[in-house]
């Protein structure tokens, strides 16, 4: 197994610092040319909803941060399909560049990485 990182983000975009820390971790990892995957699960799927505006709170816009991922070599954001269904979110409501993972695919996807960071 080559050296690779999976960053799992399970928190809503502005409920604290965890979502931003997950993105920062993915960006730093990728900036060192480490193969990096971002997986959104649980409330983390809310990060992909269109129309986010963090202007009323003192936080960086998560949506804007997600859009720079391809510049760092992270071309695809992986999403737990069951998390979307549990929250009544349709794939059409999400930003582009997302790959759905069925529940049965999650263990294999995570295990293919040499390091996993869970936020």
Secondary structure, DSSP 8 states (H G I E B T S, - for coil): ---EEEEEE-S-TTSSSHHHHHHHHHHHHHHTT-EEEEEE-GGGGGGGBTT---TTTTS--HHHHHHTGGGGT---EEEEHHHHHHTT--GGGB-SSEEEE-HHHHHHHHHTSSEEEE-
